[in-house]
Amino acid sequence: MKYRLGIDVGGTNTDAVILDENHQVVAKCKRPTSEDISTGINQAVETVLKESAVAPSAIQHAMLGTTHATNAIVERKGLAKVGVLRLGAPCGLALPPMMDWPEDMPDYIGNHHKMVKGGFEYDGKLISEPDAVEIETALQELKGVGVEALAISCVWSPVNNEHEMMAAEIAKKVFGDSVSISISSEVGTLSILERENATILNAAILKIAENAYGAFQDTLIAHGVTADLFITQNDGTLMSIDYARKYPVFTIASGPTNSLRGAAFLTGLSDCIVVDVGGTTTDVGVLKGGFPRESTLAVEIGGIRTNFRMPDLISIGLGGGSLVQSKDGAVTVGPESVGYRISGEALVFGGSTLTATDVAVVSGKFSLGEPQNVSAIEKDIIDQADTRIKEMVEATIDRMKTSAGDMPVVLVGGGSIIVPKTLVGASEVVVPDNFDVANAIGAAISQVSGSIDGVFDVATKGRDTVIGEVKEAAKKEAIKAGARQDSLEVVDIEEIPLAYLPSNAVRFRVKAVGELI
């Protein structure tokens, strides 16, 4: 029998599962997330292999979801020194790269950028002809300051990326293999600044991603696992580890997305609200057709506006480790949390800190640890904390709904024991088996996807021809990411007429998914 190994590295716990060919859970575990990530993964893999008695050689696919890239950006740690080349002069000179970034952030990646001639109009018409000599000179100057990665952007490159590819070829001659290159048309969508921002961030975390994925490979090899390796991305699907090394920015927010996909698999629900409660935060998202609903707004990561695909999520400071505090008769829950230290600091585990988990035990929602440790807590504090937790979750669910009607709500995540099973706005509250490792299950059962987002002039080729072309382009992206060609299907196509542009311009957003090779 063949098996799948799914691992999700969260801020509090590292979860792992082994699934058989029928996607049944053979073994599961939670281990505290380590600062170096590798130790937590190693302990999780060791545990599930031991509990399942599955031979390492029988694991065919291994999937990893990690918050490593997100944390690096938010915490400003380990980022590469990035050089930025924008093709857009003369029209693109007014707004330089990184102009809208937080004041401290450009310094962490070097704040080195050059702007040269090039770029297109929305319909692909030329703005200005790029000059190869000018491009090479700019790149030589960036090389002179010792950049470790390069981000190339161009005005309206989602419509025509010819100038970006030309600059990339020149960059390969200038830098050789010593510098990784990120191209904006392969990372972001419309709007030059947000797309450029996403590309710069992708370049900045390439080195971090290489180290993290390399550690993942080394850990598996050390345990005798030689499976094909995949990384979860933030649209609920997978990409090959080689593809992830080029586009690590797509892994941002993959953790909550894994939980959403896991919730869909465990419940069989394709349209519902998912409440994923961890040790520190609660992430609430919406499943639409079995996949996370994507955000239509620009998303800020570490204070930087980007426009690559992201799930539509709301995160609040509520988790199993959230501190419960009483001041002047008012009780608050979170946002402070003991996080991964809950096993030593919560009252039910012999600690001295009152947490949301302690409240759940006193209220009878769940039994764990040493209940006698919380028996003396004042009833008024427990009642107020229970009410506050309920109100926080209900308010977030209400914000995610697009209609007044009630919807099914699925509770997942180890911290979901703190949430009551009756909620305003929920037609039903479902707590599936293995709810505590839904994120790792979501990683293990995911498919592979490819997406296209661009503006096309349907007046020239005709609508049907354009739709056919973008569908094929999305399928090719899925194949590049590791999908099996004979299993591909288009699961989402969005057509948005752009009335503010001349001619018959239409924005198409298309996603294709397929099974693993």
VEXDREN-2710 file (C-alpha; in Angstrom, 1 decimal):
% VEXDREN-2710
k/r/px/py/pz
1/MET/0.0/0.0/0.0
2/LYS/1.1/3.5/-0.8
3/TYR/0.9/6.3/1.8
4/ARG/0.9/10.1/2.1
5/LEU/2.7/12.2/4.7
6/GLY/1.2/15.6/5.5
7/ILE/3.0/18.1/7.8
8/ASP/1.8/21.6/8.8
9/VAL/4.2/23.9/10.7
10/GLY/2.2/26.4/12.7
11/GLY/3.2/29.1/15.1
12/THR/2.4/26.9/18.1
13/ASN/2.4/23.3/16.9
14/THR/3.8/21.2/14.1
15/ASP/1.1/18.6/13.1
16/ALA/1.7/15.5/11.0
17/VAL/-0.5/12.7/9.6
18/ILE/0.0/9.6/7.5
19/LEU/-2.9/8.7/5.2
20/ASP/-3.4/5.5/3.3
21/GLU/-4.5/5.1/-0.3
22/ASN/-8.1/5.6/0.7
23/HIS/-7.2/8.9/2.5
24/GLN/-7.8/7.3/5.9
25/VAL/-5.8/8.5/8.9
26/VAL/-3.3/5.9/9.9
27/ALA/-1.4/8.0/12.4
28/LYS/-1.4/11.6/13.6
29/CYS/0.5/13.7/16.1
30/LYS/1.2/17.3/17.4
31/ARG/4.5/18.5/18.5
32/PRO/5.6/22.0/19.7
33/THR/7.0/24.0/16.8
34/SER/10.7/24.6/17.3
35/GLU/12.5/27.8/16.6
36/ASP/14.6/26.1/13.9
37/ILE/11.5/24.4/12.4
38/SER/13.6/21.3/11.6
39/THR/13.5/19.9/15.2
40/GLY/9.7/20.1/15.4
41/ILE/9.3/18.4/11.9
42/ASN/11.8/15.7/12.9
43/GLN/9.9/14.9/16.1
44/ALA/6.6/14.8/14.2
45/VAL/7.8/12.6/11.5
46/GLU/9.5/10.2/13.9
47/THR/6.3/9.9/16.0
48/VAL/3.9/9.2/13.1
49/LEU/6.3/6.7/11.5
50/LYS/6.6/4.9/14.9
51/GLU/2.9/4.9/15.7
52/SER/1.8/3.7/12.2
53/ALA/4.5/1.1/11.7
54/VAL/4.5/2.2/8.1
55/ALA/7.8/1.6/6.2
56/PRO/9.4/4.9/5.2
57/SER/9.8/3.5/1.6
58/ALA/6.0/3.1/1.4
59/ILE/5.4/6.8/1.6
60/GLN/4.8/8.0/-1.9
61/HIS/4.2/11.7/-1.4
62/ALA/5.2/14.1/1.4
63/MET/3.6/17.5/1.7
64/LEU/4.7/20.4/3.9
65/GLY/2.9/23.6/4.9
66/THR/4.9/26.2/6.7
67/THR/4.6/29.8/8.0
68/HIS/8.4/30.2/7.6
69/ALA/8.2/32.8/4.7
70/THR/5.4/34.8/6.4
71/ASN/7.3/35.0/9.6
72/ALA/10.5/36.1/7.9
73/ILE/8.7/39.1/6.3
74/VAL/6.7/40.1/9.4
75/GLU/9.8/39.8/11.7
76/ARG/12.3/41.2/9.1
77/LYS/14.6/38.2/9.6
78/GLY/16.9/36.5/7.1
79/LEU/15.8/38.5/4.1
80/ALA/18.1/38.6/1.0
81/LYS/19.5/41.9/-0.4
82/VAL/17.3/42.5/-3.4
83/GLY/18.0/44.6/-6.5
84/VAL/14.9/45.9/-8.4
85/LEU/14.8/46.6/-12.1
86/ARG/11.7/48.3/-13.4
87/LEU/11.0/48.7/-17.2
88/GLY/8.6/51.6/-17.5
89/ALA/10.4/54.8/-18.3
90/PRO/9.4/57.5/-19.0
91/CYS/5.8/57.0/-17.7
92/GLY/6.8/55.0/-14.7
93/LEU/9.4/57.3/-13.2
94/ALA/7.0/59.3/-10.9
95/LEU/6.5/56.4/-8.4
96/PRO/9.7/54.6/-7.6
97/PRO/9.8/51.0/-6.3
98/MET/9.1/50.5/-2.6
99/MET/7.7/54.0/-2.2
100/ASP/4.7/52.7/-0.2
101/TRP/6.6/50.4/2.1
102/PRO/7.0/50.8/5.9
103/GLU/9.9/53.1/6.6
104/ASP/12.1/50.3/8.1
105/MET/11.5/47.6/5.5
106/PRO/13.6/48.8/2.5
107/ASP/16.7/48.9/4.6
108/TYR/16.4/45.2/5.4
109/ILE/16.7/44.3/1.7
110/GLY/19.1/47.0/0.6
111/ASN/16.8/49.6/-1.1
112/HIS/18.6/49.2/-4.5
113/HIS/16.5/49.9/-7.6
114/LYS/16.9/51.1/-11.2
115/MET/14.3/52.3/-13.7
116/VAL/14.8/51.9/-17.5
117/LYS/12.8/52.3/-20.7
118/GLY/10.2/49.8/-21.6
119/GLY/6.6/48.8/-20.9
120/PHE/3.3/48.4/-22.6
121/GLU/-0.3/49.8/-22.6
122/TYR/-3.2/47.6/-21.3
123/ASP/-3.8/46.3/-24.8
124/GLY/-0.1/45.3/-25.4
125/LYS/0.8/48.4/-27.4
126/LEU/4.4/49.6/-26.9
127/ILE/5.1/52.5/-24.5
128/SER/8.8/52.7/-25.2
129/GLU/11.4/50.4/-26.7
130/PRO/13.8/48.9/-24.2
131/ASP/17.5/49.5/-24.6
132/ALA/19.7/46.5/-24.0
133/VAL/22.7/48.6/-23.2
134/GLU/20.8/50.7/-20.7
135/ILE/19.4/47.5/-19.0
136/GLU/22.9/45.9/-18.8
137/THR/24.4/49.1/-17.3
138/ALA/21.7/49.2/-14.7
139/LEU/22.2/45.5/-13.8
140/GLN/26.0/46.0/-13.6
141/GLU/25.4/48.8/-11.1
142/LEU/23.1/46.5/-9.0
143/LYS/25.8/43.8/-9.2
144/GLY/28.3/46.3/-7.9
145/VAL/26.4/46.8/-4.7
146/GLY/26.3/43.1/-4.1
147/VAL/22.6/42.2/-4.4
148/GLU/21.8/38.6/-3.7
149/ALA/18.5/38.4/-5.6
150/LEU/16.9/40.3/-8.5
151/ALA/13.2/41.4/-9.0
152/ILE/12.2/42.5/-12.5
153/SER/9.0/44.3/-13.2
154/CYS/7.4/46.0/-16.2
155/VAL/4.4/48.2/-16.9
156/TRP/1.4/45.9/-17.9
157/SER/3.6/42.8/-18.1
158/PRO/0.6/40.5/-17.3
159/VAL/-0.5/41.5/-20.8
160/ASN/2.9/41.1/-22.5
161/ASN/6.0/40.0/-20.6
162/GLU/8.4/40.2/-23.5
163/HIS/10.4/43.1/-22.0
164/GLU/10.7/41.3/-18.6
165/MET/11.9/38.1/-20.3
166/MET/14.4/40.2/-22.3
167/ALA/15.8/41.8/-19.1
168/ALA/15.9/38.4/-17.4
169/GLU/18.1/37.0/-20.2
170/ILE/20.5/39.9/-19.9
171/ALA/20.5/39.5/-16.1
172/LYS/21.6/35.8/-16.5
173/LYS/24.6/37.0/-18.5
174/VAL/25.5/39.7/-16.0
175/PHE/25.0/37.7/-12.8
176/GLY/25.4/34.1/-14.0
177/ASP/23.9/31.6/-11.5
178/SER/24.9/33.6/-8.4
179/VAL/21.7/35.6/-8.2
180/SER/18.1/34.3/-8.3
181/ILE/15.7/36.2/-10.5
182/SER/12.0/36.8/-9.8
183/ILE/9.8/38.1/-12.7
184/SER/6.6/40.1/-11.8
185/SER/4.3/38.6/-14.5
186/GLU/4.9/35.2/-12.9
187/VAL/4.1/36.4/-9.4
188/GLY/1.5/39.1/-9.2
189/THR/-1.4/40.4/-11.3
190/LEU/-2.6/43.8/-12.3
191/SER/-1.3/47.1/-10.8
192/ILE/2.4/47.7/-11.1
193/LEU/3.2/48.7/-7.5
194/GLU/1.4/45.8/-5.8
195/ARG/2.7/43.3/-8.4
196/GLU/6.2/44.7/-8.0
197/ASN/6.0/44.5/-4.2
198/ALA/5.0/40.9/-4.4
199/THR/7.9/40.2/-6.7
200/ILE/10.4/41.9/-4.4
201/LEU/9.1/39.9/-1.4
202/ASN/9.4/36.7/-3.4
203/ALA/13.1/37.6/-4.2
204/ALA/13.7/38.5/-0.6
205/ILE/12.6/35.1/0.8
206/LEU/14.2/32.8/-1.9
207/LYS/17.2/32.1/0.3
208/ILE/15.0/31.4/3.3
209/ALA/12.8/29.1/1.4
210/GLU/15.8/27.2/0.0
211/ASN/17.1/26.6/3.5
212/ALA/13.6/25.6/4.9
213/TYR/12.8/23.2/2.1
214/GLY/16.3/21.8/2.2
215/ALA/15.9/21.1/5.9
216/PHE/12.6/19.3/5.1
217/GLN/14.3/17.1/2.6
218/ASP/17.2/16.3/4.9
219/THR/14.8/15.4/7.7
220/LEU/12.8/13.0/5.5
221/ILE/16.0/11.4/4.1
222/ALA/17.3/10.9/7.6
223/HIS/14.2/8.9/8.4
224/GLY/14.5/6.9/5.1
225/VAL/11.6/8.7/3.4
226/THR/12.4/9.1/-0.3
227/ALA/8.9/10.3/-1.4
228/ASP/8.1/13.0/-3.9
229/LEU/8.0/16.3/-2.0
230/PHE/5.4/19.1/-2.4
231/ILE/4.8/22.4/-0.7
232/THR/1.3/23.7/0.0
233/GLN/0.4/27.1/-1.4
234/ASN/-2.2/29.6/-0.4
235/ASP/-4.9/28.7/-2.8
236/GLY/-5.4/25.3/-1.2
237/THR/-3.3/23.3/-3.7
238/LEU/0.3/22.0/-3.9
239/MET/3.4/22.8/-5.9
240/SER/6.5/20.7/-6.4
241/ILE/9.4/21.6/-4.2
242/ASP/11.4/22.8/-7.2
243/TYR/8.5/25.1/-8.2
244/ALA/8.2/26.3/-4.6
245/ARG/11.9/27.3/-4.6
246/LYS/11.1/29.7/-7.4
247/TYR/7.9/31.1/-6.0
248/PRO/8.0/30.9/-2.1
249/VAL/5.7/33.9/-1.8
250/PHE/2.8/31.6/-2.8
251/THR/3.2/29.8/0.5
252/ILE/2.2/32.8/2.5
253/ALA/-1.1/32.1/4.4
254/SER/-1.0/28.4/3.4
255/GLY/-1.5/27.3/7.0
256/PRO/-5.1/28.5/7.3
257/THR/-5.8/27.4/3.8
258/ASN/-4.7/23.8/4.6
259/SER/-7.2/23.8/7.4
260/LEU/-9.9/24.9/5.1
261/ARG/-9.1/22.1/2.6
262/GLY/-8.9/19.7/5.5
263/ALA/-12.3/20.8/6.8
264/ALA/-13.8/20.2/3.3
265/PHE/-12.4/16.7/3.1
266/LEU/-13.3/15.7/6.7
267/THR/-16.9/16.9/6.5
268/GLY/-17.8/16.5/2.8
269/LEU/-19.0/20.1/2.8
270/SER/-18.0/22.2/-0.2
271/ASP/-19.7/25.5/0.8
272/CYS/-19.4/26.5/4.4
273/ILE/-17.5/28.8/6.9
274/VAL/-14.5/27.3/8.6
275/VAL/-13.2/28.4/12.0
276/ASP/-9.7/27.3/12.6
277/VAL/-8.6/27.8/16.2
278/GLY/-4.9/27.4/17.0
279/GLY/-2.9/28.3/20.1
280/THR/-2.7/32.0/19.5
281/THR/-5.1/33.0/16.7
282/THR/-8.4/32.1/15.1
283/ASP/-8.6/32.2/11.3
284/VAL/-12.0/32.3/9.7
285/GLY/-12.4/31.6/6.0
286/VAL/-15.1/30.5/3.5
287/LEU/-15.1/27.4/1.3
288/LYS/-16.6/27.8/-2.1
289/GLY/-16.8/24.7/-4.2
290/GLY/-14.4/23.0/-1.9
291/PHE/-11.7/25.6/-2.3
292/PRO/-11.0/28.7/-0.2
293/ARG/-12.7/31.9/-1.4
294/GLU/-10.0/34.2/-2.7
295/SER/-9.6/37.8/-1.5
296/THR/-10.5/40.4/-4.1
297/LEU/-8.6/43.1/-2.2
298/ALA/-4.9/44.1/-2.1
299/VAL/-3.4/42.1/0.8
300/GLU/-0.8/43.6/3.2
301/ILE/2.0/41.4/4.3
302/GLY/4.2/42.9/7.0
303/GLY/2.8/46.3/6.1
304/ILE/3.4/45.9/2.3
305/ARG/0.6/45.9/-0.2
306/THR/0.6/43.0/-2.6
307/ASN/-1.8/41.6/-5.2
308/PHE/-1.0/37.9/-5.7
309/ARG/-3.7/35.4/-5.0
310/MET/-4.6/35.1/-1.3
311/PRO/-7.4/33.4/0.6
312/ASP/-10.1/35.6/2.0
313/LEU/-9.4/35.3/5.7
314/ILE/-10.0/37.2/8.9
315/SER/-7.7/36.5/11.8
316/ILE/-8.4/37.4/15.4
317/GLY/-6.3/37.1/18.6
318/LEU/-8.1/34.2/20.1
319/GLY/-6.7/30.7/20.7
320/GLY/-6.4/27.9/23.1
321/GLY/-3.5/29.7/24.8
322/SER/-5.2/33.1/25.0
323/LEU/-4.8/34.8/28.3
324/VAL/-8.0/35.3/30.3
325/GLN/-7.7/38.5/32.5
326/SER/-10.1/40.3/34.8
327/LYS/-9.8/44.0/35.5
328/ASP/-12.3/46.2/37.2
329/GLY/-14.9/43.5/36.8
330/ALA/-14.5/43.2/33.1
331/VAL/-13.0/40.0/31.6
332/THR/-10.9/39.9/28.4
333/VAL/-9.7/37.0/26.3
334/GLY/-6.6/37.5/24.2
335/PRO/-4.9/38.7/22.1
336/GLU/-1.9/37.9/24.4
337/SER/-1.3/34.1/24.4
338/VAL/1.1/31.6/26.0
339/GLY/1.3/30.0/22.6
340/TYR/3.4/26.8/22.4
341/ARG/4.1/27.1/26.1
342/ILE/0.5/26.2/27.0
343/SER/1.5/22.7/28.1
344/GLY/3.6/24.2/30.9
345/GLU/1.8/27.4/31.7
346/ALA/-2.0/26.7/31.5
347/LEU/-3.6/25.9/34.9
348/VAL/-4.9/22.5/33.7
349/PHE/-1.4/21.5/32.9
350/GLY/0.1/22.5/36.3
351/GLY/1.0/26.1/35.3
352/SER/-0.1/29.4/36.8
353/THR/-1.7/31.2/33.9
354/LEU/-5.5/31.3/33.3
355/THR/-6.1/30.6/29.6
356/ALA/-9.0/30.0/27.3
357/THR/-8.3/26.2/27.5
358/ASP/-8.8/26.4/31.2
359/VAL/-12.2/28.1/30.7
360/ALA/-13.2/25.3/28.3
361/VAL/-12.4/22.6/30.8
362/VAL/-14.3/24.4/33.6
363/SER/-17.3/24.9/31.3
364/GLY/-17.4/21.2/30.5
365/LYS/-16.6/21.7/26.8
366/PHE/-13.6/19.3/26.9
367/SER/-11.8/17.2/29.5
368/LEU/-8.0/17.2/29.6
369/GLY/-5.1/17.8/31.9
370/GLU/-5.9/18.1/35.7
371/PRO/-9.4/19.6/36.0
372/GLN/-9.0/20.0/39.8
373/ASN/-6.5/22.8/39.1
374/VAL/-9.3/25.1/37.8
375/SER/-12.1/24.1/40.1
376/ALA/-11.6/27.2/42.3
377/ILE/-11.9/29.8/39.5
378/GLU/-14.8/32.2/40.1
379/LYS/-17.9/31.3/38.1
380/ASP/-18.5/34.9/37.0
381/ILE/-15.1/35.0/35.4
382/ILE/-15.8/31.7/33.5
383/ASP/-19.2/32.9/32.4
384/GLN/-17.8/36.3/31.1
385/ALA/-15.0/34.6/29.3
386/ASP/-17.3/32.1/27.7
387/THR/-19.6/34.9/26.5
388/ARG/-16.6/36.9/25.2
389/ILE/-15.2/33.9/23.2
390/LYS/-18.7/33.2/21.7
391/GLU/-19.1/36.9/20.8
392/MET/-15.7/37.1/19.1
393/VAL/-16.3/34.1/16.9
394/GLU/-19.8/35.1/16.0
395/ALA/-18.8/38.6/15.0
396/THR/-16.0/37.2/12.8
397/ILE/-18.4/34.7/11.1
398/ASP/-20.8/37.5/10.5
399/ARG/-18.1/39.6/8.8
400/MET/-17.3/36.7/6.4
401/LYS/-20.8/36.1/5.3
402/THR/-22.0/37.6/2.0
403/SER/-25.7/37.1/2.8
404/ALA/-28.0/37.3/5.8
405/GLY/-28.8/33.5/5.8
406/ASP/-27.2/31.1/8.1
407/MET/-24.4/28.8/6.9
408/PRO/-22.8/25.6/8.1
409/VAL/-19.8/26.3/10.3
410/VAL/-17.0/23.8/10.7
411/LEU/-14.7/23.9/13.8
412/VAL/-11.1/22.7/13.3
413/GLY/-7.7/23.1/15.0
414/GLY/-6.6/22.0/18.4
415/GLY/-7.8/25.2/20.0
416/SER/-11.4/24.8/18.7
417/ILE/-12.4/23.1/22.0
418/ILE/-12.8/26.6/23.4
419/VAL/-15.7/27.5/21.0
420/PRO/-19.3/26.6/21.9
421/LYS/-21.2/24.2/19.6
422/THR/-24.1/26.7/19.2
423/LEU/-23.4/29.9/17.3
424/VAL/-25.5/32.7/16.0
425/GLY/-25.4/32.7/12.2
426/ALA/-24.6/29.0/11.9
427/SER/-27.2/26.6/10.5
428/GLU/-25.2/23.9/12.1
429/VAL/-21.8/23.6/13.9
430/VAL/-19.8/20.6/12.7
431/VAL/-16.8/19.2/14.6
432/PRO/-15.4/16.4/12.4
433/ASP/-13.2/13.5/13.5
434/ASN/-9.5/14.4/13.5
435/PHE/-10.4/18.1/13.7
436/ASP/-7.2/18.8/15.6
437/VAL/-5.0/17.9/12.6
438/ALA/-7.2/19.2/9.8
439/ASN/-4.3/21.4/8.6
440/ALA/-2.0/18.4/8.1
441/ILE/-4.8/16.4/6.5
442/GLY/-5.5/19.4/4.1
443/ALA/-1.9/19.4/3.1
444/ALA/-1.8/15.6/2.5
445/ILE/-5.0/15.5/0.3
446/SER/-4.4/18.6/-1.8
447/GLN/-4.3/18.7/-5.5
448/VAL/-2.0/20.7/-7.8
449/SER/-3.1/24.0/-9.4
450/GLY/-2.2/26.6/-12.0
451/SER/-3.7/30.1/-12.3
452/ILE/-3.9/32.8/-14.9
453/ASP/-4.9/36.4/-14.2
454/GLY/-4.7/39.0/-17.0
455/VAL/-6.4/41.5/-19.2
456/PHE/-7.3/40.5/-22.8
457/ASP/-8.8/42.4/-25.8
458/VAL/-11.6/40.1/-26.8
459/ALA/-12.6/42.3/-29.7
460/THR/-9.6/41.2/-31.7
461/LYS/-9.7/37.4/-31.2
462/GLY/-13.2/36.9/-30.0
463/ARG/-14.4/35.9/-26.5
464/ASP/-14.5/32.1/-27.1
465/THR/-10.9/32.0/-28.5
466/VAL/-9.6/34.1/-25.5
467/ILE/-11.3/31.8/-23.0
468/GLY/-9.9/28.7/-24.7
469/GLU/-6.4/30.2/-24.6
470/VAL/-6.5/31.3/-20.9
471/LYS/-7.8/27.8/-19.9
472/GLU/-4.9/26.1/-21.7
473/ALA/-2.5/28.6/-20.1
474/ALA/-3.8/27.8/-16.6
475/LYS/-3.5/24.0/-17.3
476/LYS/0.1/24.5/-18.5
477/GLU/0.8/26.3/-15.2
478/ALA/-0.6/23.4/-13.3
479/ILE/1.5/20.9/-15.2
480/LYS/4.6/23.0/-14.4
481/ALA/3.6/22.8/-10.7
482/GLY/3.5/19.0/-10.8
483/ALA/-0.1/18.1/-12.0
484/ARG/-0.8/15.0/-14.0
485/GLN/-2.0/16.1/-17.5
486/ASP/-4.8/13.6/-17.9
487/SER/-6.4/14.7/-14.6
488/LEU/-6.6/18.5/-15.3
489/GLU/-9.9/20.4/-15.0
490/VAL/-10.7/24.1/-14.8
491/VAL/-12.5/24.7/-11.5
492/ASP/-12.9/28.5/-11.6
493/ILE/-13.2/31.1/-14.3
494/GLU/-14.0/34.7/-13.6
495/GLU/-14.7/37.2/-16.4
496/ILE/-14.6/40.9/-15.4
497/PRO/-15.3/43.6/-18.1
498/LEU/-13.1/46.7/-17.6
499/ALA/-15.4/49.5/-18.6
500/TYR/-12.9/52.2/-17.6
501/LEU/-10.5/51.0/-20.4
502/PRO/-11.1/51.6/-24.1
503/SER/-11.9/48.8/-26.6
504/ASN/-13.4/45.6/-25.3
505/ALA/-10.9/44.8/-22.5
506/VAL/-11.8/41.9/-20.1
507/ARG/-9.9/40.6/-17.1
508/PHE/-9.9/36.8/-16.9
509/ARG/-9.0/34.9/-13.7
510/VAL/-8.8/31.1/-14.3
511/LYS/-7.7/28.2/-12.1
512/ALA/-7.0/24.7/-13.2
513/VAL/-6.3/21.7/-10.8
514/GLY/-5.1/18.2/-11.2
515/GLU/-3.9/15.2/-9.3
516/LEU/-0.3/14.7/-8.4
517/ILE/2.0/13.0/-11.0
END
